[in-house]
Amino acid sequence: MKLNKAIIISIVAHIFLIALLALNFHFSKIKPKASNNQRQMNAMAVNAASVKNLLKNIKQKNINIKNKEIERLRKINKQKDDLKKKKFEQEKKAEDKKRRKEKEEYEQQKKKKTASNNKKKRIADEKARNKKIALEKKNKEDQRKAAEAEKKLKAKEKAEAEKKRKKKLEDEKKRKEAEAQAAIERDMELQMAAETEELNVAHRQQVMTEVVKYRLLIENKIQRNWIAPEKKGFCNFRMKLAPGGLVLNVINVSGDQLHCETGQRAIYKAEPLPVSSDPDVFAELKDSYFQLENLDDE
């Protein structure tokens, strides 16, 4: 950009100089009115040489300007390159420093982490060792307790077995005693039952004797009060008696009507019928059957 600007300025300067030379040449032509041809030619030659030298000088100046501009630009580019190089080197140094610092920090972190891991490992190992020792101690204590518990259990089982044995012997003794006592009681009960049965039989015999006796008395009293029909016949009665010999009810069970009617009148007429005061005897008499029968025709 700067080189193009210098060239433009140089061209403008050349044009300006050429314009000045042309103007000078014009003035030199007008000024001598009565000069000869030789002077005119010399003047023209001088002016041409001046213009050529001037152009040469201008060209050289342009070259010098261009070279200076190129040199200046080269220096600027070199300075830029140097700055870039310096900046790159600085950045590289900074990057290297940063990497070294990061590496140092990494190494420090690594050392710290290693130290921390080692510490954690030592602590874990210590805990594991303590845990192992505690577990072994607990296992020994558990084994001791288990052995003691087993010993106590065996002693308890032995005591219980002895207790059961003694209880079994005691139960067997009690059973035998109970069986003996039961046998004695059974024998006594059988004896008492036999005696009771004998008494009952004797009492029954006595009761039945009394029953037979009172039935005969009842029959005789009814017979005495019965006006028997003239023809043969009979009537079976069922009588219910109250204590004292009162007749509660008379039912004709079977027989002819005449004998039954006359028989009922005879029964009621014979009240009170003879009965025993003994409850057992009366129990046999209170609900009994009775027959009136006429065997002869009158």
C-alpha positions as CSV (number, residue, x, y, z in Angstrom):
1,M,0.0,0.0,0.0
2,K,2.8,2.4,1.0
3,L,4.9,1.4,-2.1
4,N,2.0,2.2,-4.5
5,K,1.5,5.6,-2.8
6,A,5.2,6.4,-3.3
7,I,5.0,5.5,-7.0
8,I,2.0,7.7,-7.5
9,I,3.8,10.6,-5.9
10,S,6.8,10.0,-8.1
11,I,4.7,10.0,-11.2
12,V,3.0,13.2,-10.2
13,A,6.4,14.8,-9.6
14,H,7.6,13.7,-13.1
15,I,4.6,15.1,-14.8
16,F,5.1,18.4,-12.9
17,L,8.8,18.5,-13.9
18,I,8.0,17.7,-17.6
19,A,5.4,20.5,-17.5
20,L,8.1,22.9,-16.2
21,L,10.6,21.9,-18.8
22,A,8.1,22.3,-21.6
23,L,7.2,25.8,-20.3
24,N,10.9,26.7,-20.0
25,F,11.5,25.5,-23.6
26,H,8.6,27.7,-24.8
27,F,10.1,30.7,-23.0
28,S,13.5,30.1,-24.6
29,K,12.0,29.9,-28.0
30,I,10.1,33.2,-27.6
31,K,12.9,35.2,-26.0
32,P,15.5,35.6,-28.8
33,K,13.8,37.3,-31.7
34,A,16.8,37.7,-33.9
35,S,18.9,34.6,-33.0
36,N,20.4,32.5,-35.7
37,N,19.8,28.9,-36.4
38,Q,22.9,27.7,-34.7
39,R,21.9,29.3,-31.4
40,Q,18.5,27.9,-31.8
41,M,19.9,24.4,-32.3
42,N,22.3,24.7,-29.4
43,A,19.6,25.9,-27.2
44,M,17.4,23.0,-28.3
45,A,20.3,20.6,-27.7
46,V,20.9,22.0,-24.3
47,N,17.3,21.8,-23.4
48,A,17.1,18.2,-24.7
49,A,20.1,17.2,-22.7
50,S,18.8,18.9,-19.7
51,V,15.5,17.1,-20.1
52,K,17.2,13.8,-20.6
53,N,19.4,14.3,-17.5
54,L,16.5,15.5,-15.6
55,L,14.5,12.4,-16.6
56,K,17.5,10.3,-15.8
57,N,17.8,11.9,-12.4
58,I,14.0,11.6,-11.8
59,K,14.2,7.9,-12.8
60,Q,17.1,7.3,-10.6
61,K,15.4,9.1,-7.8
62,N,12.3,7.0,-8.4
63,I,14.5,3.9,-8.3
64,N,16.1,5.2,-5.2
65,I,12.8,6.0,-3.7
66,K,11.5,2.6,-4.7
67,N,14.5,0.9,-3.3
68,K,14.3,2.9,-0.1
69,E,10.6,2.0,0.1
70,I,11.4,-1.6,-0.6
71,E,14.1,-1.5,2.0
72,R,11.8,0.2,4.4
73,L,9.1,-2.3,3.7
74,R,11.7,-5.1,4.1
75,K,12.8,-3.7,7.4
76,I,9.1,-3.3,8.4
77,N,8.4,-6.9,7.4
78,K,11.6,-8.0,9.1
79,Q,10.5,-6.1,12.2
80,K,7.1,-7.8,11.9
81,D,8.8,-11.2,11.4
82,D,11.1,-10.4,14.3
83,L,8.1,-9.4,16.4
84,K,6.2,-12.5,15.4
85,K,9.2,-14.6,16.0
86,K,9.8,-12.9,19.4
87,K,6.1,-13.2,20.2
88,F,6.2,-16.8,19.1
89,E,9.3,-17.4,21.2
90,Q,7.6,-15.6,24.1
91,E,4.4,-17.6,23.6
92,K,6.5,-20.7,23.3
93,K,8.4,-19.9,26.5
94,A,5.1,-19.0,28.2
95,E,3.6,-22.2,26.8
96,D,6.7,-24.2,27.9
97,K,6.5,-22.4,31.3
98,K,2.8,-23.2,31.5
99,R,3.5,-26.8,30.5
100,R,6.3,-27.1,33.0
101,K,4.1,-25.5,35.7
102,E,1.2,-27.8,34.7
103,K,3.7,-30.7,34.7
104,E,5.0,-29.7,38.1
105,E,1.5,-29.2,39.4
106,Y,0.5,-32.6,37.9
107,E,3.6,-34.2,39.5
108,Q,2.7,-32.5,42.8
109,Q,-0.9,-33.6,42.5
110,K,0.3,-37.0,41.5
111,K,2.6,-37.1,44.5
112,K,-0.2,-35.8,46.8
113,K,-2.6,-38.3,45.3
114,T,0.0,-41.1,45.7
115,A,0.7,-39.9,49.3
116,S,-3.1,-39.7,49.9
117,N,-3.6,-43.2,48.4
118,N,-0.7,-44.6,50.4
119,K,-2.2,-43.0,53.5
120,K,-5.6,-44.4,52.7
121,K,-4.1,-47.7,52.0
122,R,-2.2,-47.6,55.3
123,I,-5.4,-46.7,57.1
124,A,-7.4,-49.3,55.3
125,D,-4.7,-51.9,56.0
126,E,-4.7,-50.8,59.6
127,K,-8.5,-51.1,59.8
128,A,-8.4,-54.5,58.0
129,R,-5.8,-55.7,60.5
130,N,-7.7,-54.4,63.4
131,K,-10.9,-55.9,62.0
132,K,-9.2,-59.2,61.5
133,I,-7.8,-59.1,65.1
134,A,-11.3,-58.2,66.4
135,L,-12.9,-60.9,64.3
136,E,-10.4,-63.5,65.5
137,K,-11.0,-62.3,69.0
138,K,-14.8,-62.5,68.5
139,N,-14.5,-65.9,67.0
140,K,-12.5,-67.1,69.9
141,E,-15.0,-65.6,72.3
142,D,-17.9,-67.1,70.3
143,Q,-16.1,-70.5,70.4
144,R,-15.6,-70.2,74.1
145,K,-19.2,-69.2,74.6
146,A,-20.4,-72.0,72.3
147,A,-18.3,-74.5,74.2
148,E,-19.6,-73.1,77.5
149,A,-23.2,-73.1,76.2
150,E,-22.7,-76.7,74.9
151,K,-21.3,-77.7,78.3
152,K,-24.3,-76.1,80.1
153,L,-26.7,-77.7,77.6
154,K,-25.2,-81.1,78.2
155,A,-25.4,-80.6,81.9
156,K,-29.0,-79.4,81.6
157,E,-29.8,-82.3,79.4
158,K,-28.2,-84.7,81.8
159,A,-30.1,-83.1,84.7
160,E,-33.3,-83.2,82.8
161,A,-32.7,-86.8,81.8
162,E,-32.0,-87.6,85.5
163,K,-35.1,-85.7,86.5
164,K,-37.1,-87.6,83.9
165,R,-35.7,-90.9,85.1
166,K,-36.5,-90.1,88.7
167,K,-40.0,-88.8,87.6
168,K,-40.5,-92.0,85.6
169,L,-39.5,-94.1,88.6
170,E,-41.7,-92.0,90.9
171,D,-44.6,-92.1,88.4
172,E,-44.1,-95.9,88.1
173,K,-44.1,-96.2,91.9
174,K,-47.2,-94.0,92.1
175,R,-48.9,-96.0,89.3
176,K,-48.2,-99.3,91.0
177,E,-49.4,-97.8,94.3
178,A,-52.4,-96.4,92.6
179,E,-53.1,-99.8,90.9
180,A,-52.6,-101.5,94.3
181,Q,-54.9,-99.0,95.9
182,A,-57.4,-99.3,93.0
183,A,-57.2,-103.0,93.3
184,I,-57.9,-102.7,97.1
185,E,-60.7,-100.3,96.4
186,R,-62.1,-102.4,93.6
187,D,-62.0,-105.5,95.9
188,M,-63.7,-103.4,98.6
189,E,-66.2,-102.1,96.1
190,L,-66.8,-105.6,94.9
191,Q,-67.2,-106.9,98.4
192,M,-69.5,-104.0,99.3
193,A,-71.4,-104.5,96.1
194,A,-71.7,-108.2,96.9
195,E,-72.8,-107.4,100.4
196,T,-75.1,-104.7,99.1
197,E,-76.5,-107.2,96.6
198,E,-77.0,-109.7,99.3
199,L,-78.8,-107.1,101.4
200,N,-80.8,-106.0,98.4
201,V,-81.7,-109.5,97.6
202,A,-82.6,-110.1,101.2
203,H,-84.6,-106.8,101.3
204,R,-86.2,-107.7,97.9
205,Q,-87.2,-111.0,99.2
206,Q,-88.6,-109.3,102.3
207,V,-90.3,-106.7,100.2
208,M,-91.8,-109.3,97.8
209,T,-92.9,-111.3,100.8
210,E,-94.7,-108.2,102.1
211,V,-96.1,-107.5,98.6
212,V,-97.5,-111.0,98.4
213,K,-98.9,-110.7,101.8
214,Y,-100.6,-107.3,101.1
215,R,-101.9,-108.5,97.7
216,L,-103.6,-111.4,99.4
217,L,-105.0,-109.0,102.0
218,I,-106.2,-106.7,99.2
219,E,-107.7,-109.6,97.2
220,N,-109.5,-111.0,100.4
221,K,-111.0,-107.6,101.2
222,I,-112.2,-107.0,97.7
223,Q,-113.5,-110.6,97.5
224,R,-115.4,-110.0,100.8
225,N,-117.0,-106.9,99.3
226,W,-117.7,-108.5,95.8
227,I,-121.2,-109.7,95.0
228,A,-120.3,-112.1,92.2
229,P,-122.6,-112.5,89.2
230,E,-124.5,-115.8,88.9
231,K,-122.7,-116.9,85.8
232,K,-119.1,-117.7,85.2
233,G,-116.8,-114.9,84.2
234,F,-113.8,-112.7,85.1
235,C,-112.4,-109.2,85.0
236,N,-108.8,-108.0,85.0
237,F,-108.3,-104.7,86.6
238,R,-105.4,-102.2,86.9
239,M,-105.5,-100.2,90.1
240,K,-103.6,-97.2,91.1
241,L,-103.5,-96.6,94.8
242,A,-102.6,-93.7,97.0
243,P,-100.7,-94.0,100.4
244,G,-103.2,-95.1,103.0
245,G,-105.0,-97.5,100.6
246,L,-107.3,-95.0,98.7
247,V,-108.1,-96.0,95.1
248,L,-107.1,-93.4,92.6
249,N,-108.1,-95.1,89.5
250,V,-109.5,-98.5,88.3
251,I,-109.1,-99.6,84.7
252,N,-110.8,-102.6,83.2
253,V,-108.1,-104.3,81.2
254,S,-110.1,-107.4,80.0
255,G,-113.1,-109.5,80.9
256,D,-116.9,-109.3,80.6
257,Q,-118.9,-106.3,81.4
258,L,-120.9,-107.7,84.3
259,H,-117.9,-109.0,86.2
260,C,-116.0,-105.7,85.6
261,E,-118.8,-103.5,86.8
262,T,-119.4,-105.5,89.9
263,G,-115.7,-105.8,90.5
264,Q,-115.2,-102.0,90.3
265,R,-118.0,-101.5,92.9
266,A,-116.4,-104.1,95.1
267,I,-113.0,-102.3,94.9
268,Y,-114.3,-98.9,95.8
269,K,-116.5,-100.5,98.5
270,A,-113.4,-102.1,100.0
271,E,-111.6,-98.8,100.5
272,P,-109.3,-98.2,102.2
273,L,-107.4,-101.2,100.9
274,P,-104.7,-102.6,103.1
275,V,-101.2,-101.3,102.1
276,S,-97.8,-101.2,103.7
277,S,-96.1,-98.2,105.1
278,D,-92.8,-99.4,103.7
279,P,-92.1,-97.3,100.6
280,D,-90.5,-100.2,98.8
281,V,-93.5,-102.4,99.4
282,F,-96.0,-99.7,98.5
283,A,-94.0,-98.9,95.3
284,E,-94.9,-102.5,94.2
285,L,-98.5,-102.2,95.2
286,K,-99.5,-98.7,94.0
287,D,-99.7,-99.7,90.4
288,S,-100.7,-103.3,90.2
289,Y,-103.0,-105.7,88.4
290,F,-105.8,-107.6,90.0
291,Q,-108.3,-110.3,88.8
292,L,-111.8,-111.2,90.0
293,E,-113.0,-114.5,88.6
294,N,-116.2,-116.5,89.1
295,L,-115.8,-120.2,88.3
296,D,-119.0,-121.7,89.4
297,D,-122.6,-121.1,88.2
298,E,-125.0,-120.5,91.0
